[in-house]
Amino acid sequence: MKRSWLSLALVFVALLACHPPSIPAPSAGGPAEPQPAARAAAQFDFYLLNLSWSPEFCHSHPAAAECAMHLSFVLHGLWPQNNDGSYPHNCSTGPAPADPSQYSDIYPDQSLLEHEWTTHGTCSGLSADDYFSLARKAVRAVVIPPKLAHLAAQTSMPPDQILGLFTASNPPIPQAALALSCGSNYLTAVEECVDKNLRPVACSGVRSCRANTVKIPPP
């Protein structure tokens, strides 16, 4: 599944624990209806963790604040996803985090944080704080392969080799739980499919790059 880049605001640090959606206590008039975000939680199959390759974004947005940091992979989003390739979006009008700055480690750009919450987070069945804490925990659980984190010059690799570097650095993650995104034969992202408790699962309905090789510019 592909989604267009928004403003890339990023992450190294990662995600907290998944909490079940909270459902209001029954009132005197009978059982309370679940809130929209809680109903949405039952309507997706897994999360797609998108780790964008920052140098590719910065190539076309050199003035972006995060580009001065020369990062490698950064958090684009933790997206509810369905096995058939569809995904829920804009599920409710639940409030964004009261203090977005507490997530500046994963989203230095507040506008991206707000977009990710409105478009994807509201479909998680979690509160905004629980959702972004989960995203932080998810990112922190992934070890970026040293060969890519410290890339000094542009190189080219087949997609399977790139994903192989990730499985070598992250033994609990099988290659079936990973997908690679590319554009014009350049690496744009590596994606991991995880269940609602952040355990790796085989990707279903997620398209992966079919290029023979992809170019990887350095951070």
C-alpha positions in Angstrom: 0.0 0.0 0.0 1.4 3.4 -0.9 0.6 6.7 0.5 2.0 10.0 -0.7 4.6 11.7 1.4 3.3 14.6 3.3 5.7 16.8 5.1 8.3 14.4 6.6 8.7 14.8 10.2 10.6 12.3 11.9 11.6 9.9 14.3 14.2 7.9 15.8 12.8 7.1 19.0 9.9 4.8 19.2 6.6 3.7 20.4 5.0 2.8 23.7 2.5 0.2 24.8 -0.8 -0.6 23.1 -3.8 0.0 25.3 -7.2 -1.3 24.4 -9.7 1.3 23.3 -11.7 2.8 26.2 -15.5 2.5 26.0 -17.7 4.8 28.1 -19.3 3.2 31.2 -23.0 2.4 30.8 -25.3 5.2 31.9 -28.5 4.9 33.8 -30.3 4.9 30.4 -28.6 1.7 29.3 -25.3 0.6 27.6 -23.4 3.5 26.1 -22.6 3.4 22.4 -18.9 3.0 21.6 -17.2 6.1 20.4 -16.4 6.3 16.6 -12.7 5.6 17.2 -13.5 2.6 19.3 -15.8 1.2 16.6 -13.0 1.8 14.0 -10.6 -0.4 16.1 -12.5 -3.5 15.0 -12.3 -2.5 11.4 -8.7 -3.0 10.5 -6.5 -6.1 10.5 -3.0 -4.8 11.4 -0.7 -1.8 11.5 1.7 -0.8 8.7 4.7 0.9 10.2 6.2 3.2 7.5 9.9 4.2 8.0 10.7 6.7 5.3 14.2 7.1 3.9 14.9 10.7 4.9 17.6 11.5 2.2 15.1 10.9 -0.6 12.6 13.4 0.9 15.4 15.9 1.6 16.6 15.7 -2.0 13.5 17.6 -3.1 12.9 19.5 0.2 16.4 20.6 1.2 15.2 23.5 3.3 13.1 21.3 5.6 14.2 21.7 9.2 14.7 18.0 9.7 17.1 17.8 6.7 19.8 19.5 8.6 19.9 16.5 10.9 21.0 14.1 8.1 18.8 11.2 9.4 18.4 7.8 7.7 15.1 6.2 8.4 12.4 8.3 10.1 8.8 7.7 11.2 6.2 8.6 8.6 3.3 6.8 10.3 1.7 3.8 12.0 -1.3 3.1 9.8 -4.3 0.8 10.4 -4.4 -1.5 7.4 -6.7 -4.3 6.1 -5.6 -7.6 4.6 -7.3 -6.7 1.3 -5.1 -3.7 0.8 -7.7 -1.1 1.9 -7.3 1.1 4.9 -9.6 3.1 7.1 -9.0 6.8 7.4 -10.5 10.0 8.9 -12.6 7.8 11.3 -13.6 10.4 13.9 -13.0 13.9 15.2 -11.2 12.8 18.4 -9.0 15.4 19.9 -5.3 15.5 19.0 -2.7 15.4 21.8 -3.0 18.3 24.3 0.8 18.7 24.2 2.2 17.8 20.7 5.7 18.8 21.8 6.0 15.6 23.9 6.2 13.7 20.6 8.8 16.0 18.9 11.2 13.1 19.0 9.2 11.2 16.5 7.4 14.2 14.8 9.4 17.4 14.9 6.9 18.9 12.5 3.6 19.4 14.3 1.6 19.6 11.1 2.6 16.1 10.2 1.7 14.9 13.7 -1.8 16.5 13.3 -2.2 15.0 9.9 -1.2 11.5 11.0 -3.7 11.7 13.9 -6.6 12.9 11.9 -6.0 10.6 8.9 -4.8 7.4 10.6 -4.7 7.7 14.4 -8.5 8.3 14.7 -9.0 4.8 13.2 -6.9 3.0 15.8 -9.5 3.0 18.6 -6.8 4.6 20.9 -6.6 8.0 22.4 -4.2 10.4 20.7 -1.6 10.0 23.5 -1.9 6.2 23.5 -1.6 6.1 19.7 1.5 8.2 19.5 3.1 6.4 22.4 2.4 3.2 20.5 4.0 4.6 17.4 7.1 5.6 19.5 7.3 2.1 20.9 7.1 0.6 17.4 9.9 2.7 16.0 12.2 2.0 18.9 11.7 -1.7 18.4 13.3 -1.6 14.9 17.1 -1.6 14.6 18.3 0.3 11.6 20.9 -1.8 9.8 24.4 -0.1 10.3 25.2 -0.4 6.6 22.2 1.9 5.9 22.4 4.1 9.0 26.0 5.0 8.2 25.9 5.1 4.5 28.7 7.4 3.2 28.0 7.4 -0.5 25.1 6.5 -2.8 24.8 2.8 -3.5 22.3 0.5 -5.2 20.9 -2.8 -4.0 18.1 -5.2 -4.9 15.0 -4.8 -2.7 15.5 -8.2 -1.2 19.0 -7.4 -0.1 17.8 -4.2 1.7 15.1 -6.2 3.5 17.7 -8.9 4.3 19.8 -6.2 6.1 16.7 -5.5 8.2 16.0 -9.1 9.1 19.7 -9.6 10.0 19.6 -6.6 12.3 16.2 -7.6 13.7 16.0 -11.4 14.1 12.4 -11.4 15.4 11.2 -9.8 12.2 10.7 -12.3 9.3 11.1 -10.9 5.8 7.4 -11.8 5.1 6.6 -8.9 7.6 8.5 -6.4 5.6 7.9 -4.4 2.4 10.0 -1.9 0.5 8.7 1.3 -1.1 10.5 2.9 -4.1 9.9 5.7 -6.5 11.8 6.2 -9.8 14.1 3.4 -8.7 15.0 5.3 -5.5 14.4 3.9 -2.0 11.6 5.8 -0.3 10.6 3.6 2.7 10.8 0.3 4.5 7.5 -0.9 6.0 6.8 -3.4 8.7 3.5 -5.2 9.2 2.6 -5.6 12.9 -0.5 -6.7 14.8 -2.2 -4.5 17.4 0.3 -5.5 20.0 3.2 -4.7 17.6 4.2 -8.3 16.9 5.4 -8.8 13.3 2.9 -10.4 11.0 3.1 -11.4 7.4 2.1 -8.5 5.2 -1.1 -9.0 3.3 -2.4 -6.6 0.6 0.8 -4.5 0.8 2.6 -3.8 -2.4 6.4 -3.9 -2.4 8.9 -2.4 -4.8 9.4 -4.6 -7.9 12.5 -2.8 -9.2 15.6 -5.0 -9.8 17.7 -2.6 -7.9 17.0 0.7 -6.1 19.3 3.6 -5.5 20.0 4.7 -2.0 21.4 8.2 -1.5 23.4 8.8 1.7 22.0 10.8 4.7 
